[in-house]
Amino acid sequence: MKVQVEALDSVTKKVEVLLPEEKVVSIRESVYDEVRKNAKIKGFRPGKVPRPIITQYYKEYIEEETRKRMLQDTMWEALKEAKIDPIMEPVADFLEGDKGYTLECEILPEIELPQYKGVEIEAEPVIVTDADVESRIGNMRAFHASFEAKEGEAIAEKGDFVVIKYQGYLNGEPVKQIAAENYPLELGNAMLMPEFENSVIGMKQNEERDIDVPFPDDYPDKDIAGKKITFKVTMKEVKRKVLPEINDEFARDMSYENLDVMNKGVREELIKEREGFRKRELTNKAMEVLLKGVDVPVPKRFLDKRVHGMIEEAQSRYQQQNFSEEEMRSITERMHEDFGKRAEERIKVEIILARIAEKEGFKIEDSEVEERLKTIAQDANKTYNEVKGIYEQYGLIPGVKDQIMEEKAVDFVLENAVVKEKVKEKEEAKEKE
């Protein structure tokens, strides 16, 4: 096998692979033998079909399969010999007479790294006040509230939990998609249009009321956008929210030993959360600094694939909103422009971090991959062996290694950064406390 490499540009290399004639013949003969054994042609016994007949009936398949196996048997060996590590599947083009093939490979560009040690960045300090702890516990209390039925002629108020029946009408005709028999609603949580919710407030159990709601022109459902819908509403249940007392018993319900332990635990949780936010903020700002200091060429096919994946993911969410084909096409065009910029910047960051990891000589131990898969398994509520099997089957282990390597590079940049805290905000936080 003879391998030659040509640089097409800073992110693309062309690898020409010439195969020995006997290698190509061997592959073609193995394909022919398989076809001959399995060919079913009227008038001939299996395995006894003459070669000219086999060639006549299966010529295209034999040629296609021969080329396929030429790549399977030799491509990765050729790339190793050429010292090329493509970032995605190469584009193959076969030479005349099947003497070999060429591979167009996109690679990570060689770049002149910016100064990544001592990067100066500013970030918010991590401060958790007593008020923050009280607010979090208040949210926990509200989440675990119970509801009890209001009695007599009690009316629905903000904070109450109600169950309503409604039917929407347009020009006196019922609208099929705007109806519910038992719709639960917590008043005051801004889940519904204000005109509707404000009219429900003040209703009594079993009371009926007509509510006119004008829908905005840009409402997703074009059948009712810009139109006034009349809702016929029946109040079926009215319940008041009952908040639990904040005491040792409540703390135990929240899996803490007592109230003091809960206060301490909630504070630690908030600190951990804000440290996570701070690290993301520091990372984003550090990457912004690094991007300004270097020109990073981005492989085109790699970028296109990334954008396509982002658009497909977004489209799967939009499909649930019943947009027309024209609306979906317009949305997709806007997404392509927006995602294109974001994906390009993200890929540049990945390239910089990969080159930092390479320069610093970072290595990944098998134990690190194992721990990451254990974490993934725990989050997915699966066993380690299940997750490991899936990741090995679908070739996802290299992606896990890339992620770990990238995190190591980010941590290295942050550990060597000069972080300046926003003094004014820090002093204001202390004053509040």
Secondary structure, DSSP 8 states (H G I E B T S, - for coil): -EEEEEEEETTEEEEEEE--HHHHHHHHHHHHHHHHHH---TTS-TT---HHHHHHHHHHHHHHHHHHHHHHHHHHHHHHHHT---SS--EEEE-GGGSEEEEEEE----------SS-EEEE------HHHHHHHHHHHHHHT-EEEE--TT-B--TT-EEEEEEEEEETTEEEEEEEEEEEEEETTS--S-HHHHHHHTT-BTT-EEEEEEE--TT-S-TTTTT-EEEEEEEEEEEEEEE----SHHHHHHTT-SSHHHHHHHHHHHHHHHHHHHHHHHHHHHHHHHHHHT------HHHHHHHHHHHHHHHHHHHGGG---HHHHHHHHHHHHHHHHHHHHHHHHHHHHHHHHHHHHT----HHHHHHHHHHHHHHTT--HHHHHHHHHHTT-HHHHHHHHHHHHHHHHHHHTSEEEE-HHHHHHHHHH-
